[in-house]
Amino acid sequence: MTVIIRVMAAIAAADDPRVTPDRPGADEIGLRLLDAAAEVFAERGFEGAGVAEIARRAGVTTGAIYSRFTGKADLLASALDARTPDELEALFADHRFEGRAEDILTVVGGHLVDRTPTSGEPLLLEAFVAARRDPVVAALLRERMGERHDRLAEIIEAAKAGGGISAELDTEALVTFCHAVGFGFLLFEAFDAPLPAAAPWEQLIAHLVTALRITEPPAPASAKEG
């Protein structure tokens, strides 16, 4: 997603699911349900997926689903959580950022063209589609995206404090821009659209991050000539 399924839908992350003891489905049966749900949702979509089929594939009864999840929407959101690694934590673990916060944006942006498929991407696309018709899915998706929004906003604010990003830039606007670019790449992946080569894309990202430090817009060409 990846802010986003990847932050800016971008980090190529580990394969281990993010299921911890305090999350729904952390027991053995719950894990089987999440695996089965991910398969069924990816194959049939949210509306076409049935809890009976999910339970059948997990080798349990539907009662095992409702004892752990509030319904199909909650199951979709939990499966998405389990299949979508925490991109920011993976990024910190891999690169050990201790310097400029804006370097994180450079690395994340550069990874957008690294088309490394994750099992969470089909689920995220299904969640987007389902959110148009199901208010429960929409609310759950907003909650999860809100968490990633807040973390990216913290990175941007830290970069502002360090002088790496101009304090005059609106944090909310920049977070929205990052999400829009990341989700756009997710849509490209949905129909296997060609992506730009890594080197020119990384050069573009580097220029954009550098431009974020500028506190005043450049003078118009006519002004320079005068």
Secondary structure, 3 states (H helix, E strand, C coil): CCCCCCHHHCCCCCCCCCCCCCCCCCCHHHHHHHHHHHHHHHHHHHHHCCHHHHHHHHCCCHHHHHCCCCCHHHHHHHHHHHHCCCHHHHHHHHHCCCCCCHHHHHHHHHHHHCCCCCCHHHHHHHHHHHHCCCHHHHHHHHHHHHHHHHHHHHHHHHHHHCCCCCCCCCHHHHHHHHHHHHHHHHHHHHCCCCCCCHHHHHHHHHHHHHHCCCCCCCCCHHHHHC
